[in-house]
Amino acid sequence: MTLLRHLPQCVNPGGRVAIVAFHSGEDRRVKKAFQAGLREGLYAAIAENVVRPTPEECRANPRASAAKLRWARRSSPPVLGIPPRPCRQVGDGGGGRSEHDDEIGERTHPGVRLPSS
């Protein structure tokens, strides 16, 4: 849930984000977060329909049958005069982690700290 709450500030204006969920509970959270972001003006557009794998993809990879993809596009102007919060990459840049991972990791997994760069 923390990722979904901070996601709009980590995406550049006009940028796009896509999330693949493999469980109905995950998909519901993504859907509701994107809808709330659209109502609040954080997103300019969201997926109206979920994107599902084709029958060919499911035959080639049976695990894909549970996958649901939803996307959103960030609003162009900053909302309410608040500029997007920078999510600078830490480490060598290959891991895709942000400077906020330590605080997020500690809240979601007590006692677990991600290595600092």
C-alpha positions as a printed Julia matrix, in Angstrom:
117×3 Matrix{Float64}:
   0.0     0.0     0.0
   2.91    2.35    0.7
   4.14    2.03   -2.87
   0.73    2.95   -4.25
   0.52    5.97   -1.93
   3.94    7.37   -2.97
   3.87    6.29   -6.61
   2.39    9.48   -8.14
   5.19   11.59   -6.65
   7.83    9.23   -8.07
   6.53    9.45  -11.64
   7.43   12.47  -13.74
   4.54   14.58  -15.05
   3.23   12.84  -18.16
   5.04    9.64  -17.17
   3.41    6.23  -17.22
   3.34    3.4   -14.73
   2.13   -0.19  -15.1
   1.54   -2.72  -12.33
   0.99   -6.44  -12.77
  -1.02   -8.13  -10.01
  -1.31  -11.88   -9.57
  -3.99  -11.94   -6.87
  -7.46  -10.4    -6.76
  -6.67   -8.57   -3.51
  -3.59   -6.97   -5.05
  -5.52   -6.0    -8.16
  -8.3    -4.42   -6.09
  -5.78   -2.23   -4.23
  -4.13   -1.11   -7.45
  -7.5    -0.39   -9.07
  -8.77    1.64   -6.09
  -5.48    3.56   -5.76
  -5.48    4.47   -9.45
  -9.16    5.51   -9.29
  -8.49    7.68   -6.22
  -5.48    9.24   -7.96
  -7.6    10.04  -10.99
 -10.27   11.7    -8.8
  -7.6    13.72   -6.97
  -5.99   14.84  -10.23
  -2.75   12.92   -9.68
  -3.34   10.82  -12.78
  -4.51   12.14  -16.13
  -5.7     8.71  -17.3
  -5.97    5.16  -15.98
  -6.78    1.81  -17.55
 -10.53    1.44  -17.89
 -10.2    -2.31  -18.37
  -7.65   -4.71  -16.98
  -5.19   -6.19  -19.49
  -5.17  -10.0   -19.33
  -2.8   -12.47  -21.0
  -3.86  -14.04  -24.27
  -4.76  -17.75  -24.44
  -1.46  -18.35  -26.28
   0.49  -16.71  -23.42
  -1.37  -18.85  -20.87
  -0.58  -22.02  -22.79
   3.09  -21.09  -23.0
   3.21  -20.01  -19.34
   0.35  -21.32  -17.17
   1.31  -18.97  -14.32
   0.41  -16.02  -16.53
  -3.3   -16.88  -16.31
  -3.61  -15.03  -12.98
  -1.83  -11.87  -14.21
  -3.72   -8.58  -14.49
  -2.05   -5.42  -15.74
  -3.28   -1.91  -14.93
  -1.66    1.34  -16.03
  -1.87    5.03  -15.2
  -0.47    8.24  -16.7
   0.66   11.03  -14.36
  -0.97   14.44  -14.7
   1.18   16.99  -16.5
   1.04   19.96  -14.1
   2.0    19.5   -10.45
  -1.12   18.99   -8.33
  -2.02   21.68   -5.76
   1.31   23.44   -6.35
   3.23   20.51   -4.87
   6.13   19.52   -7.13
   6.76   15.82   -7.68
   8.91   14.31   -4.94
  12.21   13.16   -6.41
  12.85    9.44   -6.15
  16.55    9.39   -6.9
  18.16    6.03   -7.48
  20.65    4.81   -4.9
  23.44    2.3    -5.21
  24.73    1.41   -8.65
  21.36    2.17  -10.25
  20.94   -1.42  -11.4
  18.7    -2.46   -8.53
  15.91    0.02   -9.17
  15.67    0.97   -5.49
  14.83    4.49   -4.35
  16.01    6.57   -1.41
  12.72    5.76    0.33
  13.23    1.98    0.41
  14.81    1.98    3.88
  11.81    3.66    5.52
   9.35    1.56    3.54
  11.2    -1.69    4.28
  11.32   -0.94    7.98
   7.58   -0.21    8.18
   6.48   -3.24    6.23
   9.07   -5.67    7.65
  10.0    -4.68   11.23
  13.64   -5.26   12.0
  14.65   -5.52    8.34
  16.77   -2.72    6.94
  17.89   -2.54    3.35
  21.63   -2.04    2.83
  22.67    1.58    2.45
  24.85    2.71   -0.4
